[in-house]
Structures are given as structure tokens and as C-alpha cells.
Amino acid sequence: MDVNGTVAEGFEPVRDAFARNFTGLGERGAAVAVYRDGRRVVDLWAGTRDVDGTEPWERGTAQVVRSATKGVAAAVALLLHQRGELDLDAPVAAYWPEFKAHGKERLLVRHVLGHRAGLPVLDVPLTPQEALDPERGPAAVAAQRPVWEPGTAHGYHALTYGWLLDGLVRRVTGRWTGEWLAEEVAGPLGLDLWLGLPEEVAGRVGRTGRVDGPEPAGALRARPKRSVTAAYEDPDSLTRRAFAAISPFPDQNDPAYRAAALPATNGIATADALARFYAALIGEVGGVRLFDPATVELARSEESSGPDRVLVVNTRFGLGYMLHGTASPLLGPGSFGHPGRGGALGFADPEARIAFGYVTNGFRRTVTADPRAQALIRAVRTSLDTP
């Protein structure tokens, strides 16, 4: 496998691990980028642009990053808070009056960001066509009755998270989340990152698909507990219903799906854009810094932990971000970011001064801890530990 790109001295283990993902873990096409102290130290890509094609992956090839979108979208809420425009301890209904239906008048903004809102499902799922309408998802969650008292438990809001955030951002700023990101984040940082793909760049985005691969040699093989397997198989479980809030789920290669903006699931980015975004959360990149130190601490201060009522494993969340833990191992205890189901990952680690981005065109069965991304994280750790 020919690996293209560069690594700074000391980060050669990342290149080796990236190559092994192709030879041992069934990778088809992927890229990884790492920044340290705001400077790019890893920039690698290999394989094919399309999961089922032969055209080579090039510098600047982008992919759908699924739920890694959530970490990017969460920055909008935290930046609005940083600017004094959004109170994290205010009721959502203070900004969005229609939201208070069915006893949600005390549901707080922080409950949305910490997956504590009690709204992971829709009683009436949206069709794929309805989901593309930016008004329908927010209207559906505003009308939905919580399945637990908000703030008393947590459970992953796989799809509804995006509509909750979008409705809130729209009412605070007059712009949808994707519009705000383009103007306030992607533009100033020069990111190849889109929530709502413009037609003029659609040709840069590869086709995704399902891939299978062996478990990494010598690593623990994650065997789902019976309770987890049962939750995914039971059509009435919160797990199945949360992931079926759009039913059937849209084709992620459909141009109409990619042109829409779903802040929970359909962001599109290069690996460099994900890494550069996280680098700008914790430090300055090209003269731009997004989060001040207090906002970094908000992002990674534990808001939710323990049994997740949707994923049926123990998870940890800050405000809008997954935190390092057994369900989603990152670089270290202070890391924060977000995986995308089946592969993609972006995160930052302020103590190590590291920002990481990984994108792939081959989605696996994994939800929060893909073995290919984990192999790259271990290689980054090795690079930092090597004198």
C-alpha cells in the first residue's frame, strides 16, 4: 500500500500504523491528520477515493463523518455561550417557546449538550425526505414527550441531538447551525468542512460503504454483552428507536442527503479539517483560536457518566463532546471529541497539545471505538512517549 503525505520527525509510528490499517484491518481509503501546538505534524492519505472504486484518494478528498459531526456542531453552542448569547443553564424554551410542550419547560440547554434531555427518540420517525427539510426535525423534537425526566439520566441522542441543537441555534442567531459554522468557523480557519455540502465541491467527496475487517492482532476483542446485542435487536428498545428517528435511514451517498444539513450525522470533512478544527479549539491556528480556556473546560468537564440508556454501556460526556473512557478511548484523561459511527474520529487533548482527525470511506459495525482509529491513537501516544 502506497501511503502518501508527510509526518514530522518522531511521528513515524503513525505512518506505520496507518499502513497496517490497510494490510491488516480492511481499510479501503482513508486519511489521518495530527496537529501539535497548532502545527500539522501528520498528514497522510492512501487507498481509493470511493469505497467501491479504483480512483486514488487525493489530498483534499473528503468524506461523510457521521456522528463526528456532533463535536463540530457542539462548538456553535459553546461559542454562542462564550460570546454571551446563550445561557447554558437557561431553559431551552426561553429561546424556543414552542419547545415547552409536554412538560419540557424546565429542560435546560446543558441537558441537550450532555445527552440528558430525555428526547433520544421520536414517536413518529421522519421519512428520509422529511429529514431533509430543516424545519421538520426541530418541530418534531419540540412536540415530542420526553421518555425520562430531563436531567435525571443520560442516553445518546443519536439523531435528535442535531435537531435540538439546530432549533436552538436558529432561534438564538437567525441562522441554521450549518450556516453559522460556514461563516464563523470553517471560513476563518479555511476548513474543508461542510454541514450542507455546496454543489461546487461535491466532486471532492468519496463514496462510502460498509466494510468488514479482522480484529487487530494482539488487541482485546470487543464482544458485545448480551444486553447490548438484545437492545440493538429489539425494535421497541430506546437503542433501536434512537437510531431509527429517521426511517429508513437515507443513502449517505445521495447528493440530496449530502446537500442537507443534519448537525448530528452528515457533516463532510477532510481529516486535516477535523484536526485543524480541534487544534483551534485548544490553541491558535493561523491566527485563529475558537475556545478560550474556560470554554475548553466546559467542553471536557464531565456532564454525564455511567450507564447510557441508549447505547447500553457506560459513556461519558462533557458539554457536547464525548470524553475519554472505556466506550470511546481517546489519547488521555483530558481528551474530548467525538467519534462517527463506523469509523471517523476527531478530538483534542489540551495536556498533550494534540488535535486529531481521521476519516474513512469504509464504515464498520463499530459505534464509538473503531479499531483503525484506535490503532492510530496508540501510535500517536507512542510518538509522544518516544524520546
Buried (B, 14 or more C-beta within 10 A) or exposed (E): EEBBBEBBEBBBBBBEBBBBBBEBBBBBBBBBBBBBEBEBBBBBBBBBBBBBBEEBBEEEBBBBBBBBBBBBBBBBBBBBBBEEEBBBEEBBBBBBEEBBEEEBBEBBBBBBBBBBBBBBBBEEBBBBEBBBEBEBBBBBBBBBEBBBEBBEBBBBBBBBBBBBBBBBBBBBBEBBBBBBBBEBBBEBBEBBBBBBBEEEEBEBBBBBBEBEBEEBEEEEEEEBEEEBEEBBEEEEBBBBBBBBBBBEBBEBBEEEBBBBBBBBBBBBBBBBBBBBBBBBBBBEBEEBBBBEEEBBBBBBEEBBBEEBBBBBBEBBBBBBBBBBBEBBBBBBEBBBBBBBBBBBBBBBBBEBBBBBBBBBBBBBEBBBBBBBBBBBBBBBBBBBEEE
